[in-house]
């Protein structure tokens, strides 16, 4: 389950990379880069006006941004692996059930996860937080 690398995660990787980059360059969620925004075009104040050109970060700052983005993605990946590893038996039972039934309604899924498998969905969600912007 965890050892196989496939192309199926491409969209997930794209989204997590974009979110991590936004955390660093748009939302100022990196101590190493600071509370600034980078490479974001400014919308014009008046309709029809030309937007102000954006200023790309320096090479040094770009390297810091790339490093911070990579750190955030790697930390999130490790958190996900830990959560999935802790719940591997439950995931395998869920996968078998889905192979048998193909579709589970929300109430069935909640019952399977919480009651039968002992997985706390809320606890797992809390365990994975995106507050790891700084190493």
C-alpha positions as CSV (number, residue, x, y, z in Angstrom):
1,X,0.0,0.0,0.0
2,X,2.8,2.5,0.8
3,X,5.7,1.2,-1.3
4,X,4.2,1.7,-4.7
5,X,4.8,4.9,-6.6
6,X,2.2,5.7,-9.2
7,X,1.0,8.6,-11.4
8,X,-2.3,8.7,-9.5
9,X,-1.0,11.2,-7.0
10,X,0.0,13.8,-9.6
11,X,-2.9,16.1,-9.0
12,X,-2.5,15.8,-5.2
13,X,1.2,16.7,-5.6
14,X,0.3,19.6,-7.8
15,X,-2.3,20.9,-5.3
16,X,-0.1,20.5,-2.2
17,X,2.8,22.2,-3.9
18,X,0.7,25.1,-4.9
19,X,-0.8,25.4,-1.4
20,X,2.7,25.2,0.2
21,X,4.0,27.9,-2.3
22,X,1.0,30.1,-1.4
23,X,1.7,29.6,2.3
24,X,5.2,31.0,1.7
25,X,4.8,33.6,-1.0
26,X,1.2,34.8,-0.4
27,X,0.3,34.3,3.2
28,X,3.6,35.0,4.9
29,X,3.6,31.7,6.7
30,X,7.4,31.2,6.7
31,X,9.8,32.6,9.3
32,X,12.7,32.1,6.9
33,X,11.1,34.1,4.1
34,X,9.1,36.5,6.2
35,X,5.8,38.3,6.3
36,X,6.0,39.5,2.7
37,X,4.3,38.5,-0.5
38,X,6.2,37.7,-3.7
39,X,5.5,37.6,-7.4
40,X,1.8,38.4,-7.0
41,X,0.4,40.8,-9.6
42,X,-1.6,43.6,-8.1
43,X,-5.1,44.2,-9.3
44,X,-5.6,47.7,-10.8
45,X,-7.5,50.1,-8.6
46,X,-9.6,51.5,-11.5
47,X,-11.4,49.4,-14.1
48,X,-9.5,49.3,-17.3
49,X,-6.2,50.3,-15.8
50,X,-3.1,48.2,-16.4
51,X,-2.1,46.1,-13.4
52,X,1.2,47.0,-11.7
53,X,4.0,44.7,-12.8
54,X,5.0,42.2,-10.2
55,X,8.6,42.0,-9.0
56,X,10.1,38.6,-9.0
57,X,12.1,37.7,-5.8
58,X,15.9,37.7,-5.9
59,X,17.8,34.4,-6.6
60,X,18.6,34.1,-2.9
61,X,15.0,34.6,-1.9
62,X,13.7,32.3,-4.7
63,X,16.0,29.6,-3.2
64,X,14.6,30.2,0.3
65,X,11.1,30.0,-1.1
66,X,11.8,26.7,-2.9
67,X,13.5,25.3,0.2
68,X,10.5,26.3,2.5
69,X,8.0,24.9,0.0
70,X,9.9,21.6,-0.1
71,X,10.1,21.5,3.7
72,X,6.4,22.1,4.1
73,X,5.5,19.4,1.5
74,X,8.0,16.9,3.1
75,X,6.7,17.5,6.6
76,X,3.1,17.1,5.5
77,X,4.0,13.9,3.6
78,X,5.6,12.5,6.7
79,X,2.5,13.4,8.8
80,X,0.3,11.7,6.3
81,X,2.5,8.6,6.2
82,X,2.4,8.4,10.0
83,X,-1.4,8.8,10.2
84,X,-1.9,6.2,7.4
85,X,0.7,3.8,9.0
86,X,-1.1,4.1,12.4
87,X,-4.4,3.2,10.7
88,X,-3.1,0.7,8.1
89,X,-5.2,-2.2,9.3
90,X,-8.3,0.0,9.2
91,X,-7.4,1.2,5.7
92,X,-6.9,-2.4,4.4
93,X,-10.3,-3.4,5.9
94,X,-11.9,-0.4,4.3
95,X,-10.3,-1.2,1.0
96,X,-11.6,-4.8,1.1
97,X,-15.1,-3.5,2.0
98,X,-15.0,-1.1,-0.9
99,X,-13.9,-3.9,-3.3
100,X,-16.9,-5.9,-2.1
101,X,-19.5,-3.1,-2.2
102,X,-18.0,-0.5,-4.5
103,X,-19.9,2.3,-2.8
104,X,-20.4,3.2,0.8
105,X,-22.9,5.9,2.0
106,X,-21.6,8.5,4.5
107,X,-23.3,6.9,7.5
108,X,-21.8,3.4,6.5
109,X,-18.4,4.9,6.1
110,X,-18.6,6.7,9.5
111,X,-19.9,3.5,11.2
112,X,-17.1,1.5,9.6
113,X,-14.3,3.9,10.6
114,X,-15.5,5.0,14.0
115,X,-17.4,2.0,15.4
116,X,-16.0,-1.1,13.7
117,X,-12.4,0.0,13.1
118,X,-11.9,2.4,16.1
119,X,-10.6,5.2,13.9
120,X,-11.4,8.7,15.2
121,X,-11.9,10.8,12.0
122,X,-11.8,14.0,14.0
123,X,-8.6,13.0,15.9
124,X,-7.0,12.1,12.6
125,X,-8.0,15.4,11.1
126,X,-6.6,17.3,14.1
127,X,-3.4,15.3,13.9
128,X,-2.8,16.6,10.4
129,X,-2.5,20.3,10.7
130,X,-0.9,22.7,8.3
131,X,1.0,24.7,10.9
132,X,4.4,23.3,9.9
133,X,5.4,26.3,7.8
134,X,8.7,26.7,9.8
135,X,11.1,23.8,10.4
